Amino acid sequence: MPSYKVKVKWGKEMFPDVEVNTEEDPLLFKAQLFALTGVQPNRQKVMVKGMTLKDTEWGNLPLKDGVMVLLMGSKEEDVPSEPAVKPVFMEDMNESELATAMDLPAGLTNLGNTCYLNATVQCLKTVPELRDGLQNFEASVGGGSFVPSQSITVALRDLYAMMDRGASFSPLILLQVLRLAFPRFAEKGAGGVYMQQDANECWTELIRMLQQKLPSKPVEGAKYQPKSLIEQYFGGRFDVEYKCNEASEEEPTRSEEDFLQLSCFISQDVRYMLSGLRSKLQEHITKNSPTLGRDAVYTKTSKISRLPAYLTVQFVRFYYKERESVNAKILKDVKFPMEFDAVELCTSELQEKLAPMRDRFKQLEDKKVEEQLNLKDKKSGDNKVKTRKEPYWLENDLGSNNSGYYTLQAVLTHRGRSSSSGHYVGWVRQSDNTWLMCDDDKVTPVSAEDILKLSGGGDWHCAYVLLYGPRIMEIPEGMDLSPIAAEKGVEKMETENTSNTQ
């Protein structure tokens, strides 16, 4: 008999005596169920004793009068509407979408042993004043003649602009003009493959080219007016004294020397960056003595008389091995700090200038401790505390450091046994405790603890160049600190505590 009366159970509801005609298409029965329940046929799952009804045929469905038919499915209004923007899972994202979702900066394609350039570009990108200077540089390339400094500055400006769009980019134009300007970066080895290069040499040459083209920011009434933005924000100065060890009656000679980078020399006794820096600031040299009329040994003592906002420190890890004709690497573990205090390396005159801001940092720390004790038993409120940023430079010396305190913001590392082999990687600070490992086109979040493991001691990545930025004083709204003279005439900066421009 093709017609039956069945009971249909749908959730908590029961529909008795529902007629089923097996001579008709199963979709007609589903349409009948739709009229009873409001469940669309395409959402229905109809079962009888464990067997499922298909849309096109009844099959061997065990139908008979009074049998229980189970209907599963929801009415359309009971089903959540499809989101306007469909969710995309991380494993389904492309590189650009993944970088945007995780707020990761763009990586740089390795064009054949070009990790030295990629790591340098990523580290320098962390300096906001350099980024601003490049954005304001309006020149272009062309005109028939090749000007290395202009071509490199334009190429780096355009590369940073493209990197701001996310995903990975090829630094091909910057690489081409770098090789045109400095043919040693175009050297090839066996098989015609471009050779690995020294990342610090690349860093030095890029900075030197930018120094020729990026103008400094003018400061009215400033005693020190640098010619370029690089000198303004990266340049320091030494007061140097030469004392003859062999002629005590000879008066010491004094001079000034500019620097864009400090060198941390690594010897058997050096275990910390500060001691490696100290060893360079007092050294013995041989030069002509006017008193003795011959070459004599002198003690050269250097003290910093101007601290730049951004302090570059190179770990001198490579030395030339004549037998192998290679720049071999010193793998020794040399610890470096996340927060660096350079006051010990400065002249007494500069230390006096730094003292007021250092006192304010101490006041701020004491106030914060006091507030924490007062709020210990109270519930914390909104974490977004409005703060104001204090200037980090000395009055009338824009681009200097007014406290001697620095915060590590980028590390360039090398993994391998010589400067002409191995692999370079850039590590940049994203927030207080989050860093990014920029390994060519792969950008990966890492922790601050991972950065401290880059001190050397084995075949893992070893710190080669460090970039320290100024420690910024952020005073919570409503907190009062005693004023300092250097604040006069200097514009205060407003910010949210949660934002991080460094």
C-alpha positions in Angstrom: 0.0 0.0 0.0 1.7 3.3 -1.1 -0.1 5.6 1.4 0.5 5.6 5.1 -0.4 7.7 8.1 2.6 8.3 10.3 3.6 10.2 13.4 6.2 13.0 13.0 8.3 14.0 15.9 10.1 17.4 15.6 12.0 18.4 18.7 9.4 18.5 21.5 6.5 18.6 19.1 4.5 15.6 17.8 2.3 15.6 14.6 0.0 12.6 14.4 -1.7 11.2 11.3 0.6 12.8 8.7 -0.1 11.2 5.4 2.7 9.8 3.3 2.3 8.8 -0.3 5.3 6.8 -1.6 4.1 7.1 -5.3 4.9 10.8 -5.1 8.3 12.5 -5.0 9.9 12.6 -1.5 10.2 16.3 -1.9 6.4 16.6 -1.7 6.5 15.0 1.7 9.2 17.4 2.8 7.1 20.3 1.5 4.3 18.9 3.7 6.6 18.9 6.7 7.6 22.4 5.9 4.0 23.5 6.0 3.7 21.9 9.5 7.0 23.0 11.0 8.5 25.9 8.9 11.7 23.9 8.4 12.9 24.4 4.8 13.3 21.1 2.9 17.0 21.8 2.3 17.4 22.0 6.1 15.4 18.8 6.8 16.8 15.5 7.8 14.0 12.8 7.9 14.7 9.5 9.5 12.7 6.3 10.1 14.3 3.6 12.3 17.8 4.9 11.6 17.4 5.2 7.8 17.4 8.6 6.2 15.0 9.8 3.5 16.7 11.0 0.3 15.3 13.8 -1.9 15.0 11.7 -5.0 13.8 8.3 -3.8 12.1 6.5 -1.0 14.5 3.6 -1.0 13.9 0.9 1.5 12.5 3.3 4.1 10.5 1.1 6.6 7.2 3.0 6.4 3.9 1.7 7.8 0.9 3.1 9.5 1.7 4.6 12.9 5.4 4.5 12.5 7.5 7.2 14.1 9.2 9.6 11.7 12.0 11.8 13.2 12.4 15.2 11.7 15.6 17.2 12.4 16.3 20.8 11.4 15.7 24.4 12.4 13.4 27.1 11.0 15.2 29.8 9.1 14.5 32.5 11.6 16.0 30.3 14.4 19.3 30.0 12.5 21.8 32.7 13.0 22.1 35.0 10.0 25.3 34.7 7.9 27.7 37.4 9.0 28.2 40.3 6.6 31.9 39.6 6.7 32.6 35.9 6.6 35.2 34.7 9.2 38.5 33.6 7.7 40.7 31.1 9.5 44.4 31.8 9.9 45.3 28.7 7.9 43.2 30.0 5.0 44.8 33.4 5.0 47.4 34.6 2.5 50.6 36.4 3.7 49.0 39.9 3.4 45.9 38.9 5.3 47.9 37.1 8.0 50.2 40.1 8.5 47.2 42.5 8.8 45.3 40.2 11.3 48.3 39.9 13.6 49.5 43.5 13.1 52.8 42.3 11.7 55.0 44.5 9.6 56.0 43.5 6.1 58.9 41.0 5.5 61.5 41.4 2.8 62.3 38.8 0.2 65.8 37.3 0.1 67.1 37.9 -3.4 70.1 35.6 -2.9 72.3 36.2 0.1 70.7 39.6 0.8 69.7 38.9 4.4 72.3 41.4 5.5 70.4 44.2 3.7 66.9 43.0 4.9 68.0 42.9 8.6 69.5 46.4 8.4 66.4 47.8 6.7 64.1 46.3 9.4 66.2 47.7 12.3 66.5 51.2 10.9 62.7 51.3 10.3 62.2 51.4 14.1 63.4 55.1 14.2 60.3 57.3 13.7 62.3 60.5 13.1 64.2 58.7 10.3 60.9 57.6 8.8 59.5 61.1 9.0 62.7 62.5 7.4 62.4 60.0 4.5 58.7 60.8 3.9 59.5 64.5 3.7 62.3 63.9 1.2 60.8 65.0 -2.1 63.6 64.3 -4.6 63.4 61.6 -7.3 65.9 59.6 -9.4 66.7 60.1 -13.0 68.1 63.0 -15.0 70.7 60.9 -16.7 73.4 60.8 -14.0 73.6 58.4 -11.0 74.0 60.1 -7.6 74.5 57.3 -5.1 73.3 59.2 -2.0 70.1 60.4 -3.7 69.3 57.1 -5.3 69.7 55.2 -2.1 67.7 57.7 -0.1 64.8 57.6 -2.6 64.9 53.8 -2.8 64.8 53.4 1.0 62.0 56.0 1.2 59.9 54.2 -1.4 60.6 50.7 0.1 59.4 51.8 3.6 56.2 53.3 1.9 55.5 49.9 0.3 56.3 48.0 3.5 53.6 50.0 5.3 51.0 48.3 3.1 51.8 44.9 4.7 52.8 41.5 3.3 56.3 40.9 1.9 58.1 43.0 -0.6 61.2 42.7 -2.7 63.9 45.3 -1.9 65.2 44.9 -5.5 65.5 48.6 -6.4 67.4 49.4 -3.1 69.6 46.4 -3.7 70.4 47.5 -7.3 71.4 51.1 -6.3 73.4 49.8 -3.3 75.4 47.5 -5.6 75.9 50.4 -8.1 77.1 52.7 -5.4 79.3 50.1 -3.7 80.5 47.3 -6.1 81.7 45.1 -3.3 78.1 44.3 -2.4 77.8 42.9 -6.0 80.7 40.4 -5.6 80.0 36.9 -6.8 81.4 33.6 -5.7 81.6 30.1 -7.2 78.9 29.5 -9.8 78.1 33.2 -10.2 76.1 33.4 -7.0 76.1 36.7 -5.1 78.2 36.5 -2.0 77.1 37.1 1.6 78.2 40.6 2.9 78.8 42.1 6.3 75.6 43.6 7.7 77.4 46.3 9.7 79.2 47.5 6.6 75.8 47.7 4.9 74.4 49.6 7.9 77.3 52.1 7.9 77.1 52.8 4.2 73.3 53.3 4.3 73.6 55.7 7.2 76.4 57.6 5.4 74.3 58.0 2.3 71.3 59.2 4.3 73.6 61.6 6.1 74.4 63.4 2.8 70.7 63.9 1.8 68.4 64.2 4.9 68.5 67.7 6.3 68.4 68.3 10.1 65.4 69.8 11.8 66.2 73.5 12.5 66.1 74.7 16.1 66.0 78.4 16.7 68.8 79.6 19.0 70.5 76.2 19.2 74.2 76.2 20.1 74.6 72.9 18.2 73.1 72.8 14.7 74.0 69.6 12.8 74.0 69.6 9.0 72.0 66.4 8.7 69.2 64.5 10.4 71.6 61.5 10.8 74.1 63.6 12.8 71.2 65.1 14.8 69.6 61.9 15.9 72.4 59.3 15.5 75.5 61.4 16.0 77.5 61.7 19.3 80.7 63.4 20.2 83.8 62.5 22.2 86.1 64.7 24.1 89.5 63.1 23.6 92.7 63.5 25.6 96.1 62.2 24.5 98.7 61.8 27.4 102.3 60.7 26.6 103.3 57.7 28.8 107.0 58.3 28.2 107.2 62.0 28.8 105.4 63.2 31.9 106.4 66.8 31.3 104.5 66.9 27.9 101.2 68.6 28.2 98.2 66.5 27.3 96.5 67.4 24.0 92.8 67.5 23.6 90.4 67.3 20.7 86.9 66.3 19.7 85.7 63.4 17.6 82.3 62.7 16.2 80.8 59.2 16.1 77.7 57.5 14.6 78.4 54.2 16.3 80.1 52.9 19.5 82.2 49.7 19.4 82.0 47.0 22.0 85.4 45.2 21.9 85.3 41.5 22.9 88.3 40.2 24.9 88.7 37.3 27.3 87.7 39.5 30.2 84.6 41.1 28.6 81.4 39.5 29.7 79.1 42.6 29.6 78.5 45.2 26.9 79.4 48.1 29.2 82.9 46.7 30.0 83.4 46.2 26.2 82.6 49.8 25.6 84.8 51.0 28.4 87.8 49.1 26.9 87.5 51.2 23.8 87.3 54.5 25.6 90.7 54.1 27.1 93.4 52.6 24.9 97.1 52.8 24.2 98.3 54.1 20.8 101.6 54.9 19.3 102.2 58.3 17.7 104.9 60.9 17.3 105.9 62.9 20.4 107.0 66.5 19.7 108.9 66.4 23.1 110.9 63.2 22.4 111.2 63.7 18.7 110.1 60.1 18.0 107.2 57.7 18.2 106.0 57.1 21.7 103.1 55.3 23.5 100.2 57.5 24.4 97.1 56.8 26.5 94.0 57.9 24.6 91.0 58.7 26.9 87.6 59.4 25.3 84.5 60.6 27.1 81.1 61.3 25.5 80.2 65.0 25.4 77.0 64.6 23.4 74.7 61.6 23.6 72.5 61.0 20.5 68.8 60.1 20.8 69.6 56.8 19.0 72.7 55.0 20.1 74.1 52.3 17.8 76.5 49.7 19.3 78.5 47.3 17.2 79.8 44.2 18.8 83.2 43.6 17.2 82.8 39.9 16.6 84.9 39.4 13.5 88.6 39.4 13.0 90.7 38.5 10.0 92.4 35.1 9.9 95.3 35.3 7.5 95.8 31.5 7.2 92.2 31.0 6.1 91.8 34.5 4.6 88.4 34.9 6.3 86.8 37.2 8.8 86.4 34.7 11.6 83.8 35.1 14.3 84.1 35.5 18.1 81.3 33.5 19.6 81.8 34.6 23.2 78.7 35.3 25.3 78.5 39.0 26.0 75.4 40.2 27.9 73.6 43.3 26.9 70.8 45.1 28.8 67.2 46.0 27.7 67.6 49.3 29.5 71.0 50.9 29.2 72.5 53.7 31.3 75.3 55.5 29.4 76.0 58.2 32.1 79.3 56.5 33.2 80.7 57.0 29.7 80.1 60.8 29.7 82.1 63.8 30.6 81.5 65.4 34.0 80.0 68.4 32.2 77.5 66.3 30.3 76.7 64.3 33.5 75.6 67.6 35.1 73.3 68.4 32.2 71.7 64.9 32.5 71.2 65.1 36.3 67.9 67.0 36.3 66.1 64.6 34.0 67.5 61.6 35.8 66.2 63.0 39.0 62.7 63.3 37.4 62.9 59.6 36.4 63.6 58.7 40.0 60.7 60.9 41.2 58.4 59.2 38.7 59.4 55.7 39.8 58.9 56.7 43.5 55.5 58.2 42.7 54.4 55.0 40.9 55.5 52.8 43.8 53.6 55.1 46.2 50.4 55.0 44.1 50.7 51.2 43.8 50.8 50.9 47.6 47.8 53.2 48.0 45.8 51.2 45.4 46.8 47.8 46.7 43.5 47.1 48.3 41.4 48.9 45.7 40.0 47.5 42.4 41.9 48.9 39.4 39.9 51.0 37.1 40.4 51.8 33.4 43.9 50.8 32.4 44.0 53.4 29.6 45.6 56.2 31.7 46.2 59.4 29.7 49.8 60.5 29.9 52.0 63.2 28.6 55.4 62.5 27.1 58.3 64.6 28.2 60.9 65.7 25.7 63.9 63.3 25.6 66.4 65.9 24.3 68.4 68.7 25.9 67.2 72.2 25.5 68.4 73.7 22.2 69.8 70.4 21.1 67.1 68.5 19.3 68.0 64.9 18.7 70.2 64.5 21.8 69.5 62.4 24.9 68.8 64.4 28.1 69.0 61.6 30.7 71.5 59.0 29.5 68.8 56.3 29.8 68.2 54.1 26.7 65.7 51.4 25.8 66.7 48.6 23.4 64.5 48.7 20.2 66.3 46.6 17.6 69.0 43.9 17.4 70.8 42.7 14.3 72.1 39.2 14.7 74.4 36.9 12.8 74.4 33.1 12.8 77.4 31.4 11.4 81.2 31.3 11.7 82.3 34.2 9.4 80.9 37.6 8.2 80.9 36.4 4.6 78.8 33.4 5.3 75.9 32.4 7.7 72.7 34.3 8.1 71.6 37.7 9.3 68.2 38.5 11.1 66.6 41.6 12.4 64.8 41.6 15.8 62.6 44.7 16.5 60.5 45.7 19.5 56.8 45.9 18.8 55.6 46.7 22.3 57.0 46.5 25.8 57.3 42.7 26.0 56.6 41.7 22.4 59.3 41.6 19.8 59.3 40.5 16.2 61.9 38.3 14.5 62.3 39.6 10.9 63.9 36.7 9.1 63.7 37.9 5.5 60.0 37.5 4.5 59.1 35.6 7.7 58.0 37.9 10.6 57.3 36.1 13.8 56.4 37.4 17.3 58.9 36.5 20.0 59.3 37.4 23.7 61.7 39.7 25.5 63.3 36.6 27.0 64.1 35.4 23.5 66.0 38.7 22.8 68.2 38.2 25.8 69.3 34.8 24.5 71.0 36.5 21.6 74.1 37.4 23.6 76.2 34.7 22.0 78.1 31.7 23.3 77.3 29.2 20.6 76.1 28.7 17.0 72.7 30.4 17.7 72.0 33.9 16.5 74.6 36.3 18.1 74.0 40.1 18.6 76.1 42.0 16.1 74.5 45.5 16.0 72.3 46.9 18.7 70.1 50.0 18.3 69.0 51.8 21.5 66.4 54.5 21.5 65.8 57.2 24.2 63.9 56.2 27.3 60.7 58.2 27.1 59.2 59.7 30.3 55.5 59.3 30.4 53.8 61.1 33.3 50.2 60.0 34.2 47.6 62.8 34.1 47.3 64.5 37.4 50.7 63.5 38.7 53.0 66.4 39.5 56.8 66.3 39.4 59.2 69.1 40.3 60.1 71.1 37.2 63.5 71.3 35.5 64.9 74.3 33.7 65.2 72.4 30.4 61.4 72.2 30.1 61.1 75.9 29.3 60.0 76.6 25.8 59.8 72.9 24.9 56.4 71.7 23.7 55.0 68.8 25.6 53.6 65.8 23.8 50.2 64.2 24.6 49.7 60.5 24.1 47.7 57.5 25.3 49.6 55.1 27.6 48.6 52.2 25.4 50.1 53.6 22.2 53.7 52.9 21.4 55.4 55.0 18.7 58.9 53.5 19.3 
